[in-house]
Amino acid sequence: MEQLCPIGNAPTSGLVATRIFAWLLGLPILLAFTGVLGGQIHQGEDQGAAATLAVNGPSYTRSGVIVEFEIHVTARRALSNAAVEFSGDLWKSVTINTIFPSPESEKFENGTMRLEFGALRRGEVAQLKMSGQINPEAKGANAGAVVLRDEDAQIAAVPWQMWIWP
Amino acid sequence: MDIVLRAAIMFSFLFVLLRMMGKRELGDMAPFDMILMVVMGDLVQQAVTHTDTSLTGAILAVGTFALLAMGISWITFHFPAMQRLAEGKPTILVSNGVIEKRSLLRDRITEEEILAEMRLAGIGQLGDVKYAILETNGKISFISESGRKDPGNSPVVAP
C-alpha cells in the first residue's frame, strides 16, 4: 500500500507528465497542418521567354502514399518538339503508374527521363499528368528538376524537391 | 494534414456509433460482437491511412485518436454536464426487486441476462436486489437490500 499515492497528497509530477505527453502528441499534429508531413500540393513555375512551365505536386510526402504531378506548358511561341525532362533522382524509389497523355517518344539517358510531345502552336497549352506510388523503403529527399526543352534547347526549368517521410 | 482530418472524422463517427450501439454491447462482448469490432478496426484503418505505410502516418493517426480521447476526458472532467453526452448515464434495470422492462427494452437486455449477472454476483433471488444498475461501462452493478454494492465481478456461487 505504501507504493500507492497517498490520498489528498498526490504528486504534481503526474499532472505535469500528462501535460507534456499531450503536447508531445499534439506537436506532430500541429506540424501536419503546416503541410510539412505531407498531404498538400505545392506549385512551382518558371516563365521562360518561349513558354511557361508550371509544376503541381507534393513537396512533402510519406512512404506508400500515391502521389500525383501535373505539368502545364503554355507556349508563348511555336515549339517544334516540346519535351519535358525529369531528373532521374526525382523518381528514386517511386513507382510511376500513369503518364497521361502518352508521349510521342520517351527515353532515359544520362540519368534523365525525357518525354517528347511534338509540336506546340503559339498560345497552345499542354498538360501532362503523372501519378505514382512512393515505395515503402523510400525516405529522405528526392531532388532534381523538371525541364522544358524545345528539341535540345532549354526553355524553362523548375527545381523540385520531394521530401519523403519514412 | 489529410491523415489527421481522416482520423478525426473516423474518431467522431466511431464515438457516435459506439454511443448508439449501447452500453451493454461494450460491457459484455459476445463472440460476434468481438469479430464485429475487429472487422470495424480493419475497415477504419483502411479509411484513415489508405495506402500510407509510413511510420509518420501511423504516428499522426494514432496521435489524433489519442489526443481526441484525452480531449473528451478533459471536457467531461471540467464540464460535468458533458459527461452524460459523452458517456451516457447509468440505467436502473431493477428497482426494489421489480424489473424495469422499459429499461431492458431500451438497452436490449433480456431478463435471463439479468438473472445470469445476479448469479455471477452471488445473488440468488430477484427479491434480494434493491437496485440493479447498468453502468456506463456496460457492467451491471447490484445493490442488495442491505445496501452492499456488488460490481458484478464476483465469482459464481455454487448451488
Interface residues (C-beta under 8 A of the other chain):
Chain A: A22 L25 G26 P28 I29 A32 F33 G35 L37 G38 G39 Q40 R62 S63 G64 V65 I66 Q133 P136 W165 P166
Chain B: M1 D2 I3 V4 H50 T51 D52 T53 S54 L55 T56 G57 I59 L60 G63 T64 A66 L67 M70
